[in-house]
Amino acid sequence: MEIKTYEQMDEKVYYERLNNGLQVYLMPKAGFNKTYATFTTKYGSIDNHFVPLGKEEPVRVPDGIAHFLEHKLFEKEDYDVFQKFSAAGASSNAFTSFTRTCYLFQTTSEVEANLETLLDFVQMPYFTEETVEKEKGIIEEEIKMYDDNADFKAYFGVLNNMYVNHPIKIDIAGTVESIYQITADDLHVCYDTFYHPSNMILFVTGDINPESLINVIRANQDAKGYDDAPQIKRFFPDEPDHVALSVREVKMQVSTPKVFVGVKGVICDKMSPKEMLKIDLALDVLLEMLFGSSSDYYEHILTEGLANDSFGFEASHEPDASFCLIGGDSNKPDELSESIRERLLSVAGVKKLNEDEFMRIKRKKIGQFLSALNSVEFIANRFTEYAFNGLSLFDVVEILEELQVVNAIEVAKNYFKCDKLTTFKIAPE
């Protein structure tokens, strides 16, 4: 195994790429009571157009199939996955995002046994047409439940305003119509293509013995007879820089209106991973300066009654689709929306920002990150996200330290433009 040492954080990560292409990262955390493991494929809801493994022609699969597949891998013919983990003292879960599907467990005992369970249940699918049909009703109810959730509706409402063609605007679970198009054959095609070990990362952190664990992992994988696979060919539609709609309103059963302003990001797929990360971190610091709870603006909108303490922001960064959302509940949604837009556009052309404030927030971000390294959950979930993008989680501190106020000024100039802004409102029925 290769040992990667991060002296500034006093951390070591053991790495090996197995013969079948699986990347394994083992990060010992001496004295930690809990061990946390993730087995993740670089396959999410946006991956609906690709060339299947062993084929030459691309296929377009129904929306929501990555999430559907996540559900189905927990179903086995002769045992219950959750009960098996529980019997060995572990709890298990999974999630699907735009770009990843992750299976995980956490435990305080029997790490090796639970690790084998994780590898085996993910790598031994069981699909039949009967069980697939049964699952459709379950996921339909899940979709309908989220359709009644105003915050969820607002999130994807903003994305639909932003994106013209990109599948990131589609609910991760798909639609009721799309999931009823899914067949067992579709699931096998997606599974065979995206769940090959060469498209996956196994990450384990806790009070572990890397040498002992890697032997367990090698033996488990060698017994399954995988060969390495070629790189997956994925296809995404052309997406204009501008938003699809500048403003849209829907009505729901809410007591207080909701309003969010979205900012459509700059496509960064031609930049190096570290250049992309630098832009992402500069944007995070800039948003905190403009809208954070310690900003003058935040105090102003609360004092003026434009928003309540639900007000906030978040940013999502992917190589070919990034965005940020700002807003919350407001009895004056139009005024709040206009105020946010004015705030964004006011810094788009500035040549100076408050450098002391920038440095204060940058130091705060570094402190928050270092504190989060005490959480094995944070480490495991974020490490794989960065690794799939050609980065290390520990690049964050180095790049944050390099950030200068000029980087935030450049981000404001490129991001905060009228044709990149959109407003989505939810009004009471």
Contacts in CASP RR format, 6 or more apart in sequence:
PFRMAT RR
TARGET T0000
AUTHOR 0000-0000-0000
METHOD contacts of the structure
MODEL  1
MEIKTYEQMDEKVYYERLNNGLQVYLMPKAGFNKTYATFTTKYGSIDNHF
VPLGKEEPVRVPDGIAHFLEHKLFEKEDYDVFQKFSAAGASSNAFTSFTR
TCYLFQTTSEVEANLETLLDFVQMPYFTEETVEKEKGIIEEEIKMYDDNA
DFKAYFGVLNNMYVNHPIKIDIAGTVESIYQITADDLHVCYDTFYHPSNM
ILFVTGDINPESLINVIRANQDAKGYDDAPQIKRFFPDEPDHVALSVREV
KMQVSTPKVFVGVKGVICDKMSPKEMLKIDLALDVLLEMLFGSSSDYYEH
ILTEGLANDSFGFEASHEPDASFCLIGGDSNKPDELSESIRERLLSVAGV
KKLNEDEFMRIKRKKIGQFLSALNSVEFIANRFTEYAFNGLSLFDVVEIL
EELQVVNAIEVAKNYFKCDKLTTFKIAPE
1 14 0 8 1.000
1 15 0 8 1.000
1 16 0 8 1.000
1 26 0 8 1.000
1 210 0 8 1.000
1 211 0 8 1.000
1 214 0 8 1.000
2 14 0 8 1.000
2 15 0 8 1.000
2 16 0 8 1.000
3 12 0 8 1.000
3 13 0 8 1.000
3 14 0 8 1.000
3 15 0 8 1.000
4 12 0 8 1.000
4 13 0 8 1.000
4 14 0 8 1.000
4 15 0 8 1.000
4 392 0 8 1.000
5 11 0 8 1.000
5 12 0 8 1.000
6 12 0 8 1.000
6 13 0 8 1.000
6 392 0 8 1.000
6 394 0 8 1.000
8 394 0 8 1.000
8 397 0 8 1.000
8 398 0 8 1.000
9 370 0 8 1.000
9 373 0 8 1.000
9 394 0 8 1.000
9 397 0 8 1.000
11 27 0 8 1.000
11 373 0 8 1.000
11 394 0 8 1.000
12 27 0 8 1.000
12 28 0 8 1.000
13 25 0 8 1.000
13 26 0 8 1.000
13 27 0 8 1.000
13 392 0 8 1.000
14 25 0 8 1.000
14 26 0 8 1.000
14 27 0 8 1.000
14 28 0 8 1.000
14 210 0 8 1.000
14 214 0 8 1.000
15 23 0 8 1.000
15 24 0 8 1.000
15 25 0 8 1.000
15 26 0 8 1.000
16 23 0 8 1.000
16 24 0 8 1.000
16 214 0 8 1.000
17 23 0 8 1.000
17 24 0 8 1.000
18 24 0 8 1.000
18 197 0 8 1.000
18 217 0 8 1.000
18 218 0 8 1.000
18 221 0 8 1.000
19 221 0 8 1.000
19 222 0 8 1.000
19 228 0 8 1.000
20 196 0 8 1.000
20 197 0 8 1.000
20 198 0 8 1.000
20 221 0 8 1.000
20 224 0 8 1.000
20 225 0 8 1.000
20 226 0 8 1.000
20 227 0 8 1.000
20 228 0 8 1.000
21 197 0 8 1.000
21 198 0 8 1.000
21 226 0 8 1.000
21 228 0 8 1.000
21 229 0 8 1.000
22 197 0 8 1.000
22 198 0 8 1.000
22 200 0 8 1.000
22 201 0 8 1.000
22 202 0 8 1.000
22 221 0 8 1.000
23 200 0 8 1.000
23 201 0 8 1.000
23 202 0 8 1.000
23 387 0 8 1.000
24 201 0 8 1.000
24 202 0 8 1.000
24 203 0 8 1.000
24 214 0 8 1.000
24 217 0 8 1.000
25 201 0 8 1.000
25 202 0 8 1.000
25 203 0 8 1.000
25 204 0 8 1.000
25 383 0 8 1.000
25 384 0 8 1.000
25 387 0 8 1.000
26 203 0 8 1.000
26 204 0 8 1.000
26 205 0 8 1.000
26 208 0 8 1.000
26 210 0 8 1.000
26 213 0 8 1.000
26 214 0 8 1.000
27 203 0 8 1.000
27 204 0 8 1.000
27 205 0 8 1.000
27 206 0 8 1.000
27 379 0 8 1.000
27 383 0 8 1.000
28 205 0 8 1.000
28 206 0 8 1.000
28 207 0 8 1.000
28 208 0 8 1.000
28 209 0 8 1.000
28 210 0 8 1.000
29 205 0 8 1.000
29 206 0 8 1.000
29 207 0 8 1.000
29 208 0 8 1.000
29 376 0 8 1.000
29 379 0 8 1.000
30 207 0 8 1.000
31 207 0 8 1.000
32 205 0 8 1.000
32 206 0 8 1.000
32 207 0 8 1.000
32 376 0 8 1.000
33 108 0 8 1.000
33 207 0 8 1.000
34 106 0 8 1.000
34 107 0 8 1.000
34 108 0 8 1.000
34 206 0 8 1.000
34 376 0 8 1.000
35 106 0 8 1.000
35 107 0 8 1.000
35 108 0 8 1.000
35 111 0 8 1.000
35 204 0 8 1.000
35 205 0 8 1.000
35 206 0 8 1.000
35 207 0 8 1.000
35 208 0 8 1.000
35 376 0 8 1.000
36 104 0 8 1.000
36 105 0 8 1.000
36 106 0 8 1.000
36 204 0 8 1.000
36 205 0 8 1.000
36 206 0 8 1.000
36 376 0 8 1.000
36 377 0 8 1.000
36 379 0 8 1.000
36 380 0 8 1.000
37 104 0 8 1.000
37 105 0 8 1.000
37 106 0 8 1.000
37 111 0 8 1.000
37 114 0 8 1.000
37 115 0 8 1.000
37 118 0 8 1.000
37 202 0 8 1.000
37 203 0 8 1.000
37 204 0 8 1.000
37 205 0 8 1.000
37 380 0 8 1.000
38 102 0 8 1.000
38 103 0 8 1.000
38 104 0 8 1.000
38 201 0 8 1.000
38 202 0 8 1.000
38 203 0 8 1.000
38 380 0 8 1.000
38 381 0 8 1.000
38 384 0 8 1.000
39 102 0 8 1.000
39 103 0 8 1.000
39 104 0 8 1.000
39 118 0 8 1.000
39 119 0 8 1.000
39 122 0 8 1.000
39 200 0 8 1.000
39 201 0 8 1.000
39 202 0 8 1.000
40 100 0 8 1.000
40 101 0 8 1.000
40 102 0 8 1.000
40 103 0 8 1.000
40 200 0 8 1.000
40 201 0 8 1.000
40 202 0 8 1.000
40 203 0 8 1.000
40 384 0 8 1.000
40 388 0 8 1.000
41 100 0 8 1.000
41 101 0 8 1.000
41 102 0 8 1.000
41 194 0 8 1.000
41 195 0 8 1.000
41 199 0 8 1.000
41 200 0 8 1.000
42 99 0 8 1.000
42 100 0 8 1.000
42 194 0 8 1.000
42 199 0 8 1.000
42 200 0 8 1.000
42 201 0 8 1.000
42 388 0 8 1.000
43 66 0 8 1.000
43 99 0 8 1.000
43 100 0 8 1.000
43 101 0 8 1.000
43 190 0 8 1.000
43 194 0 8 1.000
43 195 0 8 1.000
43 199 0 8 1.000
44 66 0 8 1.000
44 96 0 8 1.000
44 97 0 8 1.000
44 98 0 8 1.000
44 99 0 8 1.000
44 100 0 8 1.000
44 101 0 8 1.000
44 172 0 8 1.000
45 63 0 8 1.000
45 64 0 8 1.000
45 66 0 8 1.000
45 67 0 8 1.000
45 96 0 8 1.000
45 97 0 8 1.000
45 98 0 8 1.000
45 167 0 8 1.000
45 168 0 8 1.000
45 170 0 8 1.000
45 171 0 8 1.000
45 172 0 8 1.000
45 174 0 8 1.000
46 98 0 8 1.000
46 99 0 8 1.000
46 166 0 8 1.000
46 167 0 8 1.000
46 168 0 8 1.000
46 236 0 8 1.000
46 321 0 8 1.000
47 66 0 8 1.000
47 99 0 8 1.000
47 194 0 8 1.000
47 234 0 8 1.000
48 60 0 8 1.000
48 61 0 8 1.000
48 62 0 8 1.000
48 63 0 8 1.000
48 64 0 8 1.000
48 65 0 8 1.000
48 167 0 8 1.000
49 58 0 8 1.000
49 59 0 8 1.000
49 60 0 8 1.000
49 61 0 8 1.000
49 167 0 8 1.000
49 234 0 8 1.000
49 235 0 8 1.000
49 236 0 8 1.000
50 58 0 8 1.000
50 59 0 8 1.000
50 193 0 8 1.000
50 232 0 8 1.000
50 233 0 8 1.000
50 234 0 8 1.000
50 235 0 8 1.000
51 57 0 8 1.000
51 58 0 8 1.000
51 59 0 8 1.000
51 193 0 8 1.000
51 232 0 8 1.000
51 233 0 8 1.000
52 59 0 8 1.000
52 189 0 8 1.000
52 192 0 8 1.000
52 193 0 8 1.000
53 192 0 8 1.000
53 193 0 8 1.000
53 196 0 8 1.000
53 229 0 8 1.000
53 232 0 8 1.000
58 233 0 8 1.000
58 235 0 8 1.000
59 189 0 8 1.000
61 182 0 8 1.000
61 186 0 8 1.000
61 189 0 8 1.000
61 190 0 8 1.000
62 174 0 8 1.000
62 178 0 8 1.000
62 179 0 8 1.000
62 181 0 8 1.000
62 182 0 8 1.000
62 186 0 8 1.000
63 167 0 8 1.000
63 170 0 8 1.000
63 171 0 8 1.000
63 174 0 8 1.000
63 175 0 8 1.000
63 178 0 8 1.000
64 170 0 8 1.000
64 171 0 8 1.000
64 172 0 8 1.000
64 173 0 8 1.000
64 174 0 8 1.000
64 178 0 8 1.000
64 179 0 8 1.000
64 182 0 8 1.000
65 182 0 8 1.000
65 186 0 8 1.000
65 187 0 8 1.000
65 190 0 8 1.000
66 96 0 8 1.000
66 101 0 8 1.000
66 172 0 8 1.000
66 190 0 8 1.000
66 194 0 8 1.000
67 96 0 8 1.000
67 101 0 8 1.000
67 139 0 8 1.000
67 172 0 8 1.000
67 173 0 8 1.000
67 174 0 8 1.000
68 135 0 8 1.000
68 139 0 8 1.000
68 179 0 8 1.000
68 182 0 8 1.000
68 187 0 8 1.000
69 101 0 8 1.000
69 187 0 8 1.000
69 190 0 8 1.000
69 191 0 8 1.000
70 94 0 8 1.000
70 95 0 8 1.000
70 96 0 8 1.000
70 101 0 8 1.000
70 103 0 8 1.000
71 135 0 8 1.000
71 138 0 8 1.000
71 139 0 8 1.000
72 125 0 8 1.000
72 126 0 8 1.000
72 127 0 8 1.000
72 131 0 8 1.000
72 132 0 8 1.000
72 135 0 8 1.000
72 187 0 8 1.000
73 94 0 8 1.000
73 103 0 8 1.000
73 121 0 8 1.000
73 122 0 8 1.000
73 125 0 8 1.000
74 81 0 8 1.000
74 82 0 8 1.000
74 94 0 8 1.000
74 121 0 8 1.000
75 126 0 8 1.000
75 131 0 8 1.000
75 135 0 8 1.000
76 121 0 8 1.000
76 124 0 8 1.000
76 126 0 8 1.000
77 126 0 8 1.000
81 92 0 8 1.000
81 117 0 8 1.000
81 121 0 8 1.000
82 92 0 8 1.000
84 117 0 8 1.000
84 121 0 8 1.000
85 91 0 8 1.000
85 92 0 8 1.000
85 105 0 8 1.000
85 107 0 8 1.000
85 114 0 8 1.000
85 117 0 8 1.000
88 107 0 8 1.000
88 109 0 8 1.000
88 110 0 8 1.000
88 113 0 8 1.000
88 114 0 8 1.000
88 117 0 8 1.000
89 107 0 8 1.000
89 108 0 8 1.000
89 109 0 8 1.000
89 110 0 8 1.000
89 114 0 8 1.000
90 105 0 8 1.000
90 106 0 8 1.000
90 107 0 8 1.000
90 110 0 8 1.000
90 114 0 8 1.000
90 117 0 8 1.000
91 105 0 8 1.000
91 106 0 8 1.000
91 107 0 8 1.000
92 103 0 8 1.000
92 104 0 8 1.000
92 105 0 8 1.000
92 118 0 8 1.000
93 103 0 8 1.000
93 104 0 8 1.000
93 105 0 8 1.000
94 101 0 8 1.000
94 102 0 8 1.000
94 103 0 8 1.000
94 104 0 8 1.000
95 101 0 8 1.000
95 102 0 8 1.000
96 102 0 8 1.000
96 172 0 8 1.000
97 172 0 8 1.000
98 168 0 8 1.000
98 172 0 8 1.000
98 316 0 8 1.000
98 318 0 8 1.000
98 321 0 8 1.000
99 318 0 8 1.000
99 388 0 8 1.000
100 384 0 8 1.000
100 385 0 8 1.000
100 388 0 8 1.000
101 194 0 8 1.000
102 381 0 8 1.000
102 384 0 8 1.000
103 118 0 8 1.000
103 121 0 8 1.000
103 122 0 8 1.000
104 118 0 8 1.000
104 380 0 8 1.000
104 381 0 8 1.000
105 114 0 8 1.000
105 117 0 8 1.000
105 118 0 8 1.000
106 376 0 8 1.000
106 377 0 8 1.000
107 114 0 8 1.000
111 204 0 8 1.000
111 208 0 8 1.000
111 213 0 8 1.000
112 212 0 8 1.000
112 213 0 8 1.000
112 216 0 8 1.000
115 204 0 8 1.000
115 213 0 8 1.000
115 216 0 8 1.000
115 217 0 8 1.000
116 216 0 8 1.000
116 220 0 8 1.000
119 202 0 8 1.000
119 217 0 8 1.000
119 220 0 8 1.000
119 221 0 8 1.000
120 220 0 8 1.000
122 195 0 8 1.000
123 195 0 8 1.000
123 197 0 8 1.000
123 224 0 8 1.000
125 187 0 8 1.000
125 188 0 8 1.000
125 191 0 8 1.000
125 195 0 8 1.000
127 184 0 8 1.000
127 187 0 8 1.000
127 188 0 8 1.000
128 184 0 8 1.000
129 183 0 8 1.000
129 184 0 8 1.000
132 182 0 8 1.000
132 183 0 8 1.000
132 184 0 8 1.000
132 187 0 8 1.000
136 179 0 8 1.000
136 180 0 8 1.000
136 182 0 8 1.000
139 173 0 8 1.000
139 179 0 8 1.000
140 176 0 8 1.000
140 179 0 8 1.000
140 180 0 8 1.000
142 173 0 8 1.000
143 171 0 8 1.000
143 173 0 8 1.000
143 174 0 8 1.000
143 175 0 8 1.000
143 176 0 8 1.000
143 179 0 8 1.000
144 176 0 8 1.000
146 152 0 8 1.000
146 153 0 8 1.000
146 171 0 8 1.000
146 173 0 8 1.000
147 153 0 8 1.000
148 252 0 8 1.000
148 253 0 8 1.000
150 252 0 8 1.000
150 254 0 8 1.000
150 258 0 8 1.000
150 426 0 8 1.000
151 258 0 8 1.000
153 250 0 8 1.000
153 252 0 8 1.000
153 426 0 8 1.000
154 258 0 8 1.000
154 260 0 8 1.000
154 424 0 8 1.000
154 426 0 8 1.000
155 260 0 8 1.000
155 325 0 8 1.000
156 169 0 8 1.000
156 171 0 8 1.000
157 248 0 8 1.000
157 250 0 8 1.000
157 424 0 8 1.000
158 260 0 8 1.000
158 262 0 8 1.000
158 323 0 8 1.000
158 325 0 8 1.000
158 422 0 8 1.000
158 424 0 8 1.000
159 168 0 8 1.000
159 169 0 8 1.000
159 323 0 8 1.000
160 169 0 8 1.000
160 244 0 8 1.000
160 245 0 8 1.000
160 248 0 8 1.000
161 243 0 8 1.000
161 244 0 8 1.000
161 245 0 8 1.000
161 246 0 8 1.000
161 247 0 8 1.000
161 248 0 8 1.000
161 262 0 8 1.000
161 422 0 8 1.000
161 423 0 8 1.000
161 424 0 8 1.000
162 169 0 8 1.000
162 243 0 8 1.000
162 244 0 8 1.000
162 262 0 8 1.000
162 264 0 8 1.000
162 323 0 8 1.000
162 422 0 8 1.000
163 169 0 8 1.000
163 239 0 8 1.000
163 243 0 8 1.000
163 244 0 8 1.000
163 264 0 8 1.000
163 321 0 8 1.000
164 239 0 8 1.000
164 240 0 8 1.000
164 244 0 8 1.000
165 237 0 8 1.000
165 238 0 8 1.000
165 239 0 8 1.000
166 236 0 8 1.000
166 237 0 8 1.000
166 239 0 8 1.000
166 320 0 8 1.000
166 321 0 8 1.000
167 236 0 8 1.000
167 237 0 8 1.000
168 318 0 8 1.000
168 321 0 8 1.000
173 179 0 8 1.000
193 199 0 8 1.000
193 232 0 8 1.000
194 232 0 8 1.000
196 226 0 8 1.000
196 229 0 8 1.000
197 221 0 8 1.000
197 226 0 8 1.000
198 228 0 8 1.000
198 229 0 8 1.000
199 229 0 8 1.000
199 232 0 8 1.000
201 384 0 8 1.000
201 387 0 8 1.000
201 388 0 8 1.000
202 217 0 8 1.000
203 380 0 8 1.000
203 383 0 8 1.000
203 384 0 8 1.000
203 387 0 8 1.000
204 213 0 8 1.000
204 380 0 8 1.000
205 376 0 8 1.000
205 379 0 8 1.000
205 380 0 8 1.000
205 383 0 8 1.000
206 376 0 8 1.000
236 320 0 8 1.000
239 267 0 8 1.000
239 320 0 8 1.000
239 321 0 8 1.000
241 264 0 8 1.000
241 266 0 8 1.000
241 267 0 8 1.000
241 419 0 8 1.000
241 420 0 8 1.000
242 264 0 8 1.000
242 419 0 8 1.000
242 420 0 8 1.000
243 264 0 8 1.000
243 419 0 8 1.000
243 420 0 8 1.000
243 421 0 8 1.000
243 422 0 8 1.000
244 422 0 8 1.000
245 422 0 8 1.000
246 421 0 8 1.000
246 422 0 8 1.000
246 423 0 8 1.000
247 337 0 8 1.000
247 422 0 8 1.000
247 423 0 8 1.000
247 424 0 8 1.000
247 425 0 8 1.000
248 422 0 8 1.000
248 423 0 8 1.000
248 424 0 8 1.000
248 425 0 8 1.000
249 424 0 8 1.000
249 425 0 8 1.000
249 426 0 8 1.000
249 427 0 8 1.000
250 424 0 8 1.000
250 425 0 8 1.000
250 426 0 8 1.000
250 427 0 8 1.000
251 426 0 8 1.000
251 427 0 8 1.000
251 428 0 8 1.000
251 429 0 8 1.000
252 426 0 8 1.000
252 427 0 8 1.000
252 428 0 8 1.000
252 429 0 8 1.000
253 428 0 8 1.000
253 429 0 8 1.000
254 426 0 8 1.000
254 427 0 8 1.000
254 428 0 8 1.000
255 428 0 8 1.000
256 308 0 8 1.000
256 329 0 8 1.000
256 330 0 8 1.000
256 331 0 8 1.000
256 428 0 8 1.000
257 329 0 8 1.000
257 330 0 8 1.000
257 331 0 8 1.000
257 333 0 8 1.000
257 425 0 8 1.000
257 426 0 8 1.000
257 427 0 8 1.000
257 428 0 8 1.000
258 327 0 8 1.000
258 328 0 8 1.000
258 329 0 8 1.000
258 330 0 8 1.000
258 333 0 8 1.000
258 425 0 8 1.000
258 426 0 8 1.000
259 327 0 8 1.000
259 328 0 8 1.000
259 330 0 8 1.000
259 333 0 8 1.000
259 334 0 8 1.000
259 336 0 8 1.000
259 337 0 8 1.000
259 423 0 8 1.000
259 424 0 8 1.000
259 425 0 8 1.000
259 426 0 8 1.000
260 325 0 8 1.000
260 326 0 8 1.000
260 327 0 8 1.000
260 328 0 8 1.000
260 423 0 8 1.000
260 424 0 8 1.000
261 325 0 8 1.000
261 326 0 8 1.000
261 327 0 8 1.000
261 337 0 8 1.000
261 340 0 8 1.000
261 341 0 8 1.000
261 344 0 8 1.000
261 421 0 8 1.000
261 422 0 8 1.000
261 423 0 8 1.000
262 323 0 8 1.000
262 324 0 8 1.000
262 325 0 8 1.000
262 326 0 8 1.000
262 421 0 8 1.000
262 422 0 8 1.000
262 423 0 8 1.000
262 424 0 8 1.000
263 323 0 8 1.000
263 324 0 8 1.000
263 325 0 8 1.000
263 326 0 8 1.000
263 344 0 8 1.000
263 415 0 8 1.000
263 416 0 8 1.000
263 420 0 8 1.000
263 421 0 8 1.000
264 323 0 8 1.000
264 420 0 8 1.000
264 421 0 8 1.000
264 422 0 8 1.000
265 321 0 8 1.000
265 322 0 8 1.000
265 323 0 8 1.000
265 324 0 8 1.000
265 415 0 8 1.000
265 420 0 8 1.000
266 279 0 8 1.000
266 322 0 8 1.000
266 414 0 8 1.000
266 415 0 8 1.000
267 319 0 8 1.000
267 320 0 8 1.000
267 321 0 8 1.000
268 275 0 8 1.000
268 276 0 8 1.000
268 279 0 8 1.000
268 319 0 8 1.000
268 320 0 8 1.000
268 322 0 8 1.000
269 319 0 8 1.000
269 320 0 8 1.000
271 279 0 8 1.000
273 389 0 8 1.000
273 390 0 8 1.000
273 391 0 8 1.000
274 391 0 8 1.000
274 395 0 8 1.000
274 399 0 8 1.000
276 317 0 8 1.000
276 319 0 8 1.000
276 389 0 8 1.000
277 389 0 8 1.000
277 391 0 8 1.000
277 395 0 8 1.000
277 396 0 8 1.000
277 399 0 8 1.000
278 399 0 8 1.000
278 402 0 8 1.000
278 403 0 8 1.000
278 407 0 8 1.000
279 407 0 8 1.000
279 411 0 8 1.000
280 315 0 8 1.000
280 317 0 8 1.000
280 322 0 8 1.000
281 365 0 8 1.000
281 396 0 8 1.000
281 399 0 8 1.000
281 400 0 8 1.000
281 403 0 8 1.000
282 403 0 8 1.000
282 407 0 8 1.000
282 408 0 8 1.000
282 410 0 8 1.000
282 411 0 8 1.000
283 315 0 8 1.000
283 317 0 8 1.000
283 324 0 8 1.000
283 408 0 8 1.000
283 411 0 8 1.000
283 415 0 8 1.000
284 315 0 8 1.000
284 365 0 8 1.000
285 358 0 8 1.000
285 361 0 8 1.000
285 362 0 8 1.000
285 365 0 8 1.000
285 403 0 8 1.000
285 408 0 8 1.000
286 347 0 8 1.000
286 353 0 8 1.000
286 408 0 8 1.000
286 411 0 8 1.000
286 412 0 8 1.000
287 313 0 8 1.000
287 315 0 8 1.000
287 324 0 8 1.000
287 326 0 8 1.000
288 295 0 8 1.000
288 361 0 8 1.000
288 364 0 8 1.000
288 365 0 8 1.000
289 295 0 8 1.000
289 353 0 8 1.000
289 354 0 8 1.000
289 357 0 8 1.000
289 358 0 8 1.000
289 361 0 8 1.000
289 408 0 8 1.000
290 297 0 8 1.000
290 343 0 8 1.000
290 344 0 8 1.000
290 347 0 8 1.000
291 297 0 8 1.000
291 298 0 8 1.000
291 311 0 8 1.000
291 312 0 8 1.000
291 313 0 8 1.000
291 326 0 8 1.000
291 340 0 8 1.000
291 343 0 8 1.000
292 298 0 8 1.000
292 312 0 8 1.000
292 313 0 8 1.000
297 343 0 8 1.000
298 311 0 8 1.000
300 306 0 8 1.000
301 307 0 8 1.000
301 311 0 8 1.000
301 336 0 8 1.000
301 339 0 8 1.000
302 308 0 8 1.000
302 309 0 8 1.000
302 311 0 8 1.000
305 330 0 8 1.000
305 331 0 8 1.000
305 332 0 8 1.000
306 330 0 8 1.000
306 332 0 8 1.000
306 335 0 8 1.000
306 336 0 8 1.000
306 339 0 8 1.000
307 327 0 8 1.000
307 328 0 8 1.000
307 329 0 8 1.000
307 330 0 8 1.000
307 336 0 8 1.000
308 328 0 8 1.000
308 329 0 8 1.000
308 330 0 8 1.000
310 328 0 8 1.000
310 329 0 8 1.000
311 327 0 8 1.000
311 328 0 8 1.000
311 329 0 8 1.000
311 330 0 8 1.000
312 326 0 8 1.000
312 327 0 8 1.000
312 328 0 8 1.000
313 324 0 8 1.000
313 325 0 8 1.000
313 326 0 8 1.000
313 327 0 8 1.000
314 324 0 8 1.000
314 325 0 8 1.000
315 322 0 8 1.000
315 323 0 8 1.000
315 324 0 8 1.000
315 325 0 8 1.000
316 322 0 8 1.000
316 323 0 8 1.000
316 324 0 8 1.000
319 389 0 8 1.000
326 340 0 8 1.000
326 344 0 8 1.000
327 336 0 8 1.000
327 340 0 8 1.000
328 336 0 8 1.000
330 336 0 8 1.000
333 425 0 8 1.000
333 427 0 8 1.000
334 425 0 8 1.000
337 423 0 8 1.000
337 425 0 8 1.000
341 421 0 8 1.000
341 423 0 8 1.000
344 416 0 8 1.000
344 421 0 8 1.000
345 416 0 8 1.000
345 417 0 8 1.000
345 418 0 8 1.000
345 421 0 8 1.000
347 353 0 8 1.000
347 412 0 8 1.000
347 416 0 8 1.000
348 412 0 8 1.000
348 413 0 8 1.000
348 415 0 8 1.000
348 416 0 8 1.000
348 417 0 8 1.000
349 412 0 8 1.000
349 413 0 8 1.000
350 409 0 8 1.000
350 412 0 8 1.000
351 409 0 8 1.000
352 405 0 8 1.000
352 409 0 8 1.000
353 405 0 8 1.000
353 408 0 8 1.000
353 409 0 8 1.000
355 405 0 8 1.000
358 405 0 8 1.000
358 408 0 8 1.000
359 405 0 8 1.000
362 400 0 8 1.000
362 403 0 8 1.000
365 400 0 8 1.000
366 397 0 8 1.000
366 400 0 8 1.000
366 401 0 8 1.000
369 396 0 8 1.000
369 397 0 8 1.000
369 400 0 8 1.000
370 397 0 8 1.000
372 378 0 8 1.000
372 379 0 8 1.000
373 379 0 8 1.000
379 393 0 8 1.000
382 393 0 8 1.000
383 392 0 8 1.000
383 393 0 8 1.000
386 392 0 8 1.000
386 393 0 8 1.000
386 395 0 8 1.000
386 396 0 8 1.000
387 393 0 8 1.000
END
